[in-house]
Amino acid sequence: MKISNRLIFVIILAIAADCTQKTSTTTEQDTAADTAKSYTMADFKSLRKIDTHVHLNTDGKTMINLARANNFRLLNISVDVPDFPPMEEQVAIKAKHYRENPELMAFGTAFTLQGWDEPGWADRVIGQLTKDFEMGANSVKTWKNIGMVAKDKDGNLITLDDPKFDPVFTFIKEQGKVLLSHAGEPKNCWLPLDSMTVNNDRNYFREHPQYHMYLHPEMPSYEEQIEHRNNMLAKNPYLPFVAVHMASLEWSIEEEAKFLDRFPNASLDLAERMSHTQYLTQKDREKVRNFFIKYQDRILYATDFQENKVTVPSELEEHMMEVWLNDWKYFNTSEMVKVPQLDSPVQGLALPKQVIDKIYRLNAERIFPNAWKGAEDSQ
Ligand SMILES: [Zn+2]
């Protein structure tokens, strides 16, 4: 009995060793196959790409020149942000860049809430949008001031599902344009600084305490912000919609998936939420990778780069190249990537080429048809 037990033990060990060997061979083969299916760092420059979220608010040419040199087209977005130039000026600057570089610098407009309480607000906004669309604007952006800052004459916060917006959103849809919306904030905004998941949120909310909702418990909750946005979409199911900043659902792959399932005309943009996505990758890489593969038609590559009056060209160039290359490495390779927003490195997703083609270009060409004049779209 003793001998046969020992024999069985030896056999089990042998089988176990054999399995281990098989597993490691399979993994090596998988990695080799994945590599063949994925782009490399050497492909970055030559592939045609679109960054669907930048803010070029001056006559500066740094962003444009760097985009051209790296085969990027851009969507230059206007926003009703206090630090940005007044709306008319923003749109005029963007329209000028578009006229000078129609193949490269598509642009979006926005509107303000000025005169909200006076009769005819929506008609005046529609009048302005009509002119902006004539100049070539392909989209309209709403910002987080709706829901978090702006109030009506009675002191109530104005929310995105307010019926007063309905004619404006209907007009955008009828004109074949796209609504881009930054609604709410990352969930970190409702947490103390030391509980936030990424360094960029910690820095932003340290510098902008007025938007740090953890400090303002009297303000609506995170869930309420999301609900107002979703109510608006439920009322406007056919409106082409990009939920920028990963729909402010950056903390949960499940929530992002639920959102896309519920609203078939909505897409997500990655602007300033790469680090949150990478944080989730550190927790469960397979889950994040599967999400990008499943929703490959619904996600847009975007950065949120800004160029304004105080921009130092060399600093912007360095920043843009660092971000573009880090993002490319993360999406295309399985290497470890060190990003400033996270304290430890993240392993890249090594997504298949066809997924990258969609996230980096084809989805933008479909969602913003003919936005970049003279650049041949592939569809
Ligand atoms: Zn932005």
Boltz pocket constraint, residues with backbone or C-beta under 6 A from the ligand:
constraints:
  - pocket:
      binder: B
      contacts: [[A, 53], [A, 55], [A, 271], [A, 304]]
      max_distance: 6.0
